[in-house]
Amino acid sequence: MYQILQFSDPHFGAVNLKQAEAAVAMANELAPDLMLLPGDFTMRARKREMKAAKAWLCKLPTPQFTLPGNHDVPLLNQPIDRFFSPFRRYKKYINVELEPTMDLPCGRLLGFNSSTPFGLHIDWSRGFLSPFQGQRIETGFEGNHGYNIVAFHHPLHRKNESSRVLISPVGLIKKSLAMGKVDIVFAGHFHQSYVGVIELNHQNRNLIVSQASTVCSRRTKGEAAGFHLIRLSEVKVEILRFKWENSEFKHDMTYEFEKKAERWTQLY
């Protein structure tokens, strides 16, 4: 069994230090095979925030798979960097690669930078993938015989009661995910946990979504801080949700999935 620990949106600059320390202790206790951290390490990509995030990462297990979030790009506090070198500090302190690839014993993991420093839209926090990135999803798993896994910062799915903006263009992204025969998508951004199977509306394919809450930010969005532990075996996927309760992280929910005839079914 291969274990991935998903920590998202720590937001140094608006961090709950007690939760940050507890998350480190839990990560080392769980001893995952991989740490997956899909962005928003900081609030405004300030140097002190990046240094704090880096120090925190150094306490976590390795290997680590990281992606930038929209908050890892400077806002108007660093206007030159915002427009001309938006990921300079992320590359210096977190990871020189913005879109890493990792071959795992059980499959392949492709990362995508969905954060844009500016655009024609009013909300610069929105997430986008380009046609080139879509093509990478479709062709990036050639030769892989295990799980096809994709990660980006911005969510592919929202809860029914939410009106928050999904990664764009969501229809074309879903088509690329279907063409690439993707099994699992990881994301963060909303600070709200979601685990489930979603339809891609192309080639009769679906996939598992694991969108984690913030692991240790004070900027909660209607639910407690938390994280996911993903267990991959040859026959099924288990996702364990942990939430902050009574000053500690506790396991409160387990989701289980199995694949039959190229389609995923949630068992519980």
C-alpha positions as CSV (number, residue, x, y, z in Angstrom):
1,M,0.0,0.0,0.0
2,Y,1.3,3.5,-1.0
3,Q,0.3,6.4,1.3
4,I,0.0,10.1,0.2
5,L,-0.5,12.8,2.9
6,Q,-2.3,15.8,1.5
7,F,-1.7,19.1,3.3
8,S,-3.1,22.2,1.6
9,D,-3.3,26.0,2.1
10,P,-1.1,26.5,5.2
11,H,-1.0,30.3,4.5
12,F,2.0,31.4,6.5
13,G,1.3,35.0,7.3
14,A,-2.1,33.9,8.6
15,V,-1.1,30.7,10.3
16,N,-2.4,28.9,13.4
17,L,1.0,28.0,14.9
18,K,-0.5,25.3,17.2
19,Q,-2.1,23.6,14.2
20,A,1.1,23.9,12.1
21,E,3.1,22.2,14.8
22,A,0.4,19.5,15.3
23,A,0.4,18.9,11.6
24,V,4.1,18.3,11.6
25,A,3.8,15.8,14.5
26,M,1.0,14.0,12.8
27,A,2.8,13.8,9.5
28,N,5.9,12.3,11.1
29,E,3.7,9.8,13.1
30,L,1.8,8.7,9.9
31,A,5.1,8.5,8.0
32,P,3.6,8.7,4.4
33,D,5.4,7.6,1.3
34,L,4.8,11.1,-0.2
35,M,3.8,14.5,1.1
36,L,1.5,16.3,-1.4
37,L,1.2,20.1,-0.9
38,P,-0.9,21.8,-3.6
39,G,-0.2,25.5,-2.9
40,D,-0.9,28.6,-0.9
41,F,2.1,28.3,1.4
42,T,1.9,32.1,2.1
43,M,-0.5,35.0,2.2
44,R,1.3,37.5,0.0
45,A,4.6,35.8,-1.0
46,R,6.5,38.0,1.4
47,K,10.0,37.0,2.2
48,R,9.3,36.3,5.9
49,E,6.3,34.2,4.9
50,M,8.3,32.1,2.4
51,K,11.0,31.6,5.0
52,A,8.5,30.4,7.6
53,A,6.9,28.1,5.1
54,K,10.2,26.7,4.1
55,A,11.2,26.0,7.7
56,W,7.9,24.2,8.2
57,L,8.4,22.1,5.1
58,C,11.8,21.1,6.3
59,K,10.2,19.5,9.4
60,L,7.8,17.3,7.2
61,P,8.6,13.9,5.8
62,T,10.1,13.6,2.3
63,P,9.7,13.2,-0.6
64,Q,7.5,16.2,-1.1
65,F,5.4,17.2,-4.1
66,T,4.6,20.9,-4.1
67,L,2.6,23.3,-6.4
68,P,2.2,27.1,-6.2
69,G,-1.2,28.6,-5.2
70,N,-2.6,32.0,-6.1
71,H,-1.4,33.4,-2.7
72,D,2.2,32.4,-3.5
73,V,2.2,35.2,-6.1
74,P,2.8,38.7,-4.7
75,L,-0.1,41.1,-4.7
76,L,0.4,44.8,-4.9
77,N,3.0,44.7,-2.1
78,Q,5.5,43.6,-4.8
79,P,4.1,45.0,-8.1
80,I,7.3,44.4,-10.1
81,D,7.4,40.8,-9.1
82,R,3.7,40.4,-9.6
83,F,3.9,41.3,-13.3
84,F,7.4,40.4,-14.3
85,S,8.6,37.6,-12.0
86,P,5.5,36.2,-10.1
87,F,7.0,32.9,-9.0
88,R,10.5,34.1,-8.2
89,R,10.2,33.7,-4.4
90,Y,8.3,30.4,-4.7
91,K,11.1,29.0,-6.8
92,K,13.7,30.3,-4.4
93,Y,12.2,29.0,-1.2
94,I,9.7,26.2,-2.1
95,N,10.5,24.5,-5.4
96,V,12.3,25.5,-8.6
97,E,9.7,23.4,-10.5
98,L,6.3,24.8,-11.0
99,E,4.9,21.7,-12.7
100,P,6.7,18.6,-11.4
101,T,6.2,15.0,-12.5
102,M,6.8,12.1,-10.3
103,D,6.8,8.4,-11.0
104,L,5.5,6.4,-8.1
105,P,5.7,2.7,-7.4
106,C,1.9,2.6,-8.0
107,G,1.6,5.1,-10.9
108,R,2.4,8.6,-12.1
109,L,1.7,12.0,-10.6
110,L,1.5,15.1,-12.8
111,G,1.4,18.6,-11.3
112,F,0.0,21.7,-12.9
113,N,0.4,25.4,-12.1
114,S,-3.2,26.7,-12.2
115,S,-2.3,30.1,-10.7
116,T,-2.1,33.2,-12.9
117,P,-0.5,36.5,-11.8
118,F,-2.9,38.7,-13.8
119,G,-5.6,38.5,-16.5
120,L,-8.5,40.1,-18.2
121,H,-10.8,38.8,-15.5
122,I,-11.4,40.9,-12.3
123,D,-10.7,38.1,-9.8
124,W,-7.0,37.3,-10.1
125,S,-7.4,34.5,-7.6
126,R,-9.1,32.3,-10.2
127,G,-7.5,29.2,-11.6
128,F,-6.8,28.4,-15.2
129,L,-5.2,25.7,-17.3
130,S,-4.0,26.4,-20.9
131,P,-4.6,24.2,-23.9
132,F,-0.9,23.2,-23.7
133,Q,-1.5,22.0,-20.1
134,G,-4.6,20.1,-21.2
135,Q,-2.5,18.4,-23.9
136,R,0.0,17.3,-21.2
137,I,-2.8,15.7,-19.2
138,E,-3.9,13.8,-22.3
139,T,-0.4,12.5,-23.2
140,G,1.5,12.6,-19.9
141,F,0.6,9.1,-18.7
142,E,1.8,7.2,-21.8
143,G,3.7,4.2,-20.6
144,N,2.3,4.3,-17.1
145,H,0.6,1.1,-15.9
146,G,-0.6,2.2,-12.5
147,Y,-2.7,5.1,-11.2
148,N,-2.9,8.2,-13.3
149,I,-2.9,11.1,-10.8
150,V,-3.2,14.9,-11.4
151,A,-2.7,17.7,-8.9
152,F,-3.4,21.5,-9.2
153,H,-4.3,24.2,-6.7
154,H,-7.7,25.2,-7.9
155,P,-10.7,22.9,-7.4
156,L,-12.5,20.9,-10.1
157,H,-15.6,20.4,-8.0
158,R,-17.7,22.4,-5.5
159,K,-20.4,21.4,-3.1
160,N,-24.0,21.9,-4.3
161,E,-24.6,24.9,-2.0
162,S,-21.5,26.8,-3.2
163,S,-21.3,29.3,-5.9
164,R,-17.4,29.6,-5.8
165,V,-15.6,29.6,-9.2
166,L,-14.0,26.4,-10.3
167,I,-10.8,26.0,-12.3
168,S,-11.4,27.1,-15.9
169,P,-12.2,26.1,-18.6
170,V,-13.7,23.3,-16.5
171,G,-15.4,21.5,-19.5
172,L,-12.3,21.3,-21.5
173,I,-10.2,20.3,-18.5
174,K,-12.7,17.4,-17.8
175,K,-12.3,16.3,-21.4
176,S,-8.6,16.2,-21.1
177,L,-8.8,14.3,-17.8
178,A,-11.0,11.7,-19.6
179,M,-8.7,11.5,-22.5
180,G,-5.8,11.0,-20.2
181,K,-7.7,8.3,-18.2
182,V,-7.0,10.1,-15.0
183,D,-8.0,8.3,-11.8
184,I,-7.5,10.9,-9.1
185,V,-7.4,14.7,-8.9
186,F,-5.9,16.5,-5.9
187,A,-6.7,20.2,-5.2
188,G,-7.2,22.8,-2.4
189,H,-8.0,26.5,-2.5
190,F,-11.5,26.5,-1.1
191,H,-10.5,25.6,2.5
192,Q,-13.3,23.1,2.4
193,S,-12.9,19.3,2.3
194,Y,-14.5,17.3,-0.4
195,V,-14.0,13.6,-1.3
196,G,-16.1,11.8,-3.9
197,V,-16.5,10.6,-7.5
198,I,-17.4,13.1,-10.2
199,E,-18.4,12.5,-13.8
200,L,-16.3,13.9,-16.6
201,N,-19.1,13.8,-19.2
202,H,-16.7,12.3,-21.8
203,Q,-16.1,8.7,-22.9
204,N,-18.2,7.5,-20.0
205,R,-15.3,8.2,-17.6
206,N,-15.3,9.5,-14.0
207,L,-12.6,10.0,-11.4
208,I,-12.0,10.5,-7.6
209,V,-11.6,14.0,-6.3
210,S,-9.6,14.8,-3.1
211,Q,-9.9,18.5,-2.2
212,A,-8.5,19.2,1.3
213,S,-9.3,21.9,3.7
214,T,-6.6,24.3,5.0
215,V,-4.2,22.4,7.2
216,C,-3.3,25.2,9.5
217,S,-4.5,28.6,8.4
218,R,-6.7,30.9,10.5
219,R,-8.7,31.7,7.3
220,T,-11.2,28.9,7.7
221,K,-14.3,28.8,5.4
222,G,-17.0,27.3,7.5
223,E,-15.2,24.2,8.6
224,A,-12.3,23.2,10.8
225,A,-8.7,22.8,9.5
226,G,-7.8,19.4,8.3
227,F,-6.0,17.1,5.8
228,H,-6.4,13.9,3.9
229,L,-4.4,10.6,4.0
230,I,-4.7,8.6,0.8
231,R,-4.0,4.9,0.7
232,L,-3.5,3.3,-2.7
233,S,-3.6,-0.4,-3.2
234,E,-3.9,-2.6,-6.3
235,V,-7.7,-3.0,-5.8
236,K,-9.0,0.1,-4.1
237,V,-8.4,3.7,-2.9
238,E,-9.0,4.8,0.7
239,I,-9.1,8.4,1.7
240,L,-9.0,9.2,5.4
241,R,-10.1,12.7,6.5
242,F,-8.6,14.3,9.6
243,K,-10.1,17.4,11.2
244,W,-9.0,19.7,14.0
245,E,-11.1,19.0,17.1
246,N,-10.4,19.8,20.8
247,S,-6.9,21.0,20.1
248,E,-5.7,18.1,18.0
249,F,-6.2,16.5,14.6
250,K,-8.5,13.5,14.7
251,H,-9.6,11.0,12.0
252,D,-13.3,11.5,11.5
253,M,-14.2,9.9,8.1
254,T,-13.0,7.2,5.8
255,Y,-14.0,7.0,2.1
256,E,-13.4,3.9,0.0
257,F,-13.4,3.5,-3.8
258,E,-13.0,0.6,-6.3
259,K,-12.6,0.5,-10.0
260,K,-14.6,-1.7,-12.3
261,A,-14.7,-1.5,-16.1
262,E,-12.8,1.8,-16.1
263,R,-15.2,3.4,-13.8
264,W,-14.9,4.3,-10.1
265,T,-17.5,3.5,-7.5
266,Q,-17.6,4.9,-4.0
267,L,-18.2,2.0,-1.6
268,Y,-18.7,4.2,1.5
